[in-house]
Amino acid sequence: MDQTPMDEKGTIETKDFSDTDMQDDPDSSEDNDESPEEEQQQYDNADLIFQQHKGEVFVVDVDKSGKHAVSGGVDDKGYVWEIETGDVLVDHKGQDSVTCACFSADSSFVAMGDISGAIKVWKMDTREEVWEFQTGGDLEWLKWHPVAPVLMAGTTDGEAWLWKIPSGDCKTYQSHGDGCTCGDIFPDGKKAALGYADGSVRIFDLKTQEVLHTINKGKNAHRDGINDVRCSPDGQVVLTASVDGSSKLISLATGKISATYGTRGNQETDFSVEKVSFSNSLPLAATASLNGQLTIWDLKSGQIRHKCQHPEGITSILWNGTTVFSGCLDGISRQWDARSGELLATFVGHSDQIYDLALSSDGRLLLSASADETVRVFDTTSGIGLPSTSS
């Protein structure tokens, strides 16, 4: 496998597979003393590797055009960079580990935030820093409004913030004492669902700052912290992911739990549900757990459609049409057919666990951020990411 640096700094490598025989004679393995695990670690089907970070990379996002990426890591650095060349467009030095980084809906702005609560925004066409803010508590999450140049964040002191960018006009959504661990804005842009460390979920009217629903009581309520919350594409329901090993489907109209997925009350960390996501084209949802199980749920029947087992915990999932991408602690990303449960492709090359995934709007580029200090870029249409014998 040839490796050709794309620039003098060596921040990006390209991979040339023109001389690689993907259909090697299976008998040839008899002369190979390497174990399957060693072979897997050496193989790398990434098209590009961004290596500017000097420590674990926690977060990655790709802009609407599929030409620019943003990443942040434990080295207190955040970078906006060109995917094709690896050229750094914005070089940000945070006060602490950069754990949040994302482009606005139209990609005209990019935001980065570190654990300390320091948040900055840049205008993409000029690369100019146009806004900054310091929250009172440590930053938990950062997310853009689905339409407007409005940024939302949650902090460990339980506060949630909403800012117009670049004016900085601000609204706050009051804490009830526990950290605001995650949040999502409804497709209509008028409401938001927020998850908290005590297992409660609150749905806010963004304009009036009124709490529309609080979900924290009853035998079906979560018993532990919320890791993730997602609003459905039609804006009718919310899906949660909890440390207690379960996910809840919550009706926006009533604020009541309509379904529970998983094992309620399981306190083993390995069964923590880390991520949830809705399909945009099918009445399906996916949940991903630290026990390595990706579960595809039929929202109409409430039944499990498929269980897709991974060798280690899953940290990130993304839908693309009828398929789901998963990022795993074994350093491998996988693509699954949600209708059949079949493993379609594997994307390998990382030497350590994957923390985050991003997908270009056309579904062609998959980016993965890893503890191995790199961001890898895979072409999902190249045909190189063939299914592995181990899923």
N, C-alpha and C positions, 0 to 999 in steps of 0.2 A: 504494500500500500504506500503510494507516494504521498509525501506531504510537502506542499509548496507554500512558503510564507507569502502573504499578500502585501505586507508592508514591512519597512525596516524595523519597526518596533516589535514585530512578532506578536501582535495582539490578536491576529486572526490567522488561522490556518485553513487551507482548503484541502479537500480529500479527493484524490483521483482514483476511481474504481475501474478505469478502462482496462486494466490488466488483471483484474480480480475475477476469478472463475467462481461464480456463485453456485455452480453445480459440480463441485469437485467429486471425484470418485470416492465413495465412502470407504473403499478398501485402503485408500491412501492414509487414513488415520492410524493404520497399524504401525506406521513408522514414526508416529508423533507421540512423544513421551509426555506431552503436556496434558493436564487434566482439562475437562470441559470448562471448569471455572476459569482456569488460566487462559484458555483460548478466548472465552467470552470477554475477559478483561482486556485482552490485547486488541480485539476487533473494535472498530470504530466506524460507524456509518454516518457520522455527522458531516455535513457539507462545509460548515464553518465553525470555528471555535474562537470565542472572545476570551482573552486571557489577561485583561488589564487589571482585574481585581487581585488583591494580595491576601485573600482569605475567603471564607465561605461566602457564597452568593445566595442571598435570601429571596430575592424578588426579581421578576423580569416581566416586561410588557412590550408589546409591539404596536406601532401606530396604525392608523387606518389604511395608509398606503402600502404597508408591508415593507417599507424601506428603512425605517428607523426603529431602534429598540432602546429601552431604558432598563438599567439594572442597578441593584444596590446590595451592599454586603457588610460583613463584619469589620472590614477595614475602614469603616466610616466614610466610604466613598460611594458616590452615585454617578453613573455615566449615561449620557445619551449618545448613541453611536449609530453609524450607518451600517446596516447589516451586510451590504455587499462588499464594502472595503474595510470595515472595522475602524474607520476614522472616528475619533471622539469629537463630538460636537459640543457637549456640555460636560465639564469636569467639576463635580460638586464634592466639597469636603464638608461632611456633616459633623455635628458635635458628638455623635455616637453612631452605633451601627445603623446603616440605612436599611430599614425594613419595609418601607412602603414606597412604591414608585409606579406611576400610571399616567397614561395620556388621557386628555379630555375626549369626549365623544367624537368631536370633529378633528381631533389631533392638533388643534391650534395651540394648546397648552400642554405642558408636562409638569407633573408635581412629584416632589420627593420629600419624604419625611423620615426622621430618625427616631430611635427609641426615646430620646429625651423630650420629644414633642416639638422639635424644630422642623417647620415645614416651609418649603420654598417652591415657587412656581416660576417657570420660564415660558416665554413666548417662542414657539418653535420657529417661526419664519425669521426672527432676528437673533435668536439664542439669548435674548435679554432677560435677566431676572426681573420680574414685574411685581412680585409680592412675596412677603414672608410673614410668619407668625410663630409664636412660641406658646404652646398649650400649657395649662397648669399641671397636668399629669402626663405620665409617659404615654406615647402614642401606641394604640393598638391596631388601628386600621385607617385606611384612606381610600375614598372612592369618589369618582366624578358623577355628576348628574347625567342621566341618559340623553339629555338634549342640550341644556343650557350650560354656560361656563360657570358652574357652581360646584364647589368642592365640599365634601362632607368627611368628618373624621370622628373617631371615638377614642377615649383615653382610659387609663387605668383607674382614674378617680370617678369614673362613671359618667362623665360629661360627654355629650355629643355636640359637635360644632358644624355649622353650615356657613360658608362664605361665598359671596359673589366675587368672581375674579375678573379683572384685577382691582376692583374698587375696595374689596375687603369688607364690605357690608356684612354684618355677622348676626347669626341667630344661634342660641344655645338651647339644648334640650336637656333638662335638668336631671342630674344624677339622683338615684335613690339609694346610693351607698355602695354599690358594687360596680366593678369595672365594666365598661362597655366594650365587649370583646370583638364584636362584629356588627355589620350593618349592610343593608341593601336598600336601594331606592326603587320604588315601584315604577313600572314603565311609563305611567302617566306623569311622573315627576312631581306628584303632589303629596305623596306619603312615603314613609320609610319604615322598615322593620329593623329593630335593633335588638341584639342579643347581649346578655349580661353574664357575668361570672357566677352568679347565684342560680343560673338556670332559667331565669325569667326572660320573656320576650315582650317588647312593647312596640306598638304601632303608633307612629306619630303623624299628625297633620303638619307638614313642613311649614305651611304659611302661618297657621295660628299657634303652632308649637303645642297644641293640645294632644294629650294621650288618648287615642281612640280606643285602644284595647290593651289590656295587660293580661298576659298569660303566665300565671305563676302559682295557681292553686288547683287543688283537686288531685285525684289519684293518677290522672294521666299526665300531669305536668312533669317537666324535666326535674330530675333530682340532682343535677350537677351542671357545671358551666356549659355555655353555648360556644361552640367552635366556629360555626358558620351558619348563615341564614341567607336564603335566596327567595326572591319574589318570582312567581310564575310569569311567563310571557304575556298571559292574558290579564295579569294583575288581580286574579281572584283568590289566590292562595299563597301561603308562605311555607317553605320547607326549612327545617332546622337540622343542625348536626350537634350532638352533645357528647360530652365526656362520659355520660352515663350509658353510652352504647346504643342510644336510640335516636330516631329522627321523628319529628312531629309535622303533620300537615295541618296548617291552621287556616281557617276561613277568614278572609278579610271582612266579609259582611257581618259575621257574628262574633269573631274573635275567639271562636271555640276550636278545640282540637278535633279534627274529623278523622284522623288516622294516625296510628303509631307504627313506625317501621323499626324493626330491630328488637333487641332485648332490653326492655326498660329496667333501669335500676342496676345494671351490671357495672360494678365499680372498678373492674380491672382496666387499667390504662390501655392495655393492648386491644381492647374492644371499643375504644373511643372512636366515635364517628367524627372524622376530621373535615370532610367536605361533602357538600350536596350540590346538585345542579339539575335544572330542567332542560329537556329537549325543546328546541324551538319548532320542530316539525312533527313530533310524535307525542302522544299522550303518555310520555314516559319520564321518569326521573331517575337519577343515579345517586347512590350514597357510597362513600368510600371510608374505610375504617383502618385503624392501625393493626388490626388482625390480618390485613392483606386482602380483605374481601371487597370487591366492587360489586354492588348489587343494583340490578336494573329493575325498577318497580313499575308496574302497570297502574297508572293513576285512576283509571276507570274502575278496575276491580279491586285495587288495593293489594294485589298479589305480587309475589316475586316472579319476574319474567326470566331473569338469569342471575346466576352467581358466577362471577369471574374471579378466580382465586389468584393472588399474587404471592410470591415467596416471602415478602416482607410488607411492612405497612405502606399504605398509600397516603401521599401528602397533597396531591393535586389532581383534579379531574376537569376536563373540558369537553363539551359537546361540539360535534361538527356534523350537521345533518343527522344521519342515522347511526353515526359512530361516536364512540367515546374514547378520548385519550386519557391515560392515567400516568401519573408520575410516582415512582416508587422509591422506597428507602434502599433498594438494591441497586440504584443508579440507572435503572432502565425505564424508558417510557414505552407504553404499549397502546395500540389502537384496537378497539373491540367493535364488533358489529352488534349493536344494541338489539337487533331483531332476532339474531340467531345465537348470540353469546359467543360467537367465534372470535378467536384471536386473529386479527388481520395482519398486524405488523409489529415489529419491535424496533426501537431506536436506541442504540447502545453506544458507549464510548466513555461515559462518566466513570470515574474510579471511586466515587463516593455517592452518598444519598442525594436524591433530587428534592429540592424544597418547593419549586414553583414551576409552572408551565405557562406559556403564552402561545396563542395561535393567531396567525394573520387572518384578516377578514375573509380572504378567499380560501382559507383552509390549507394553503400550500406549504407554509412554513410553520414548523413547530420549534419553539425555543424552550430550553430547559435550563434552570438555574440550579447549581449544585454546590455541595460542600467541598468539592474538589477544586474550587476557586475559578471555575469556568462557567460560561454560558455556551451551550451548544445549539447550533441551528441545523435542523433536519428538513430536507425536502420530502414531504409526505407523498409526493406523486412520482418520485424517482424509481420506485419499485425495488429499491435496495433494502428497505426496512422489512425484510421477510420475516414471517413468523418463526420463532425459535422453538426448539423441542421442549423447552421448559417455560411455562407461563407463570 
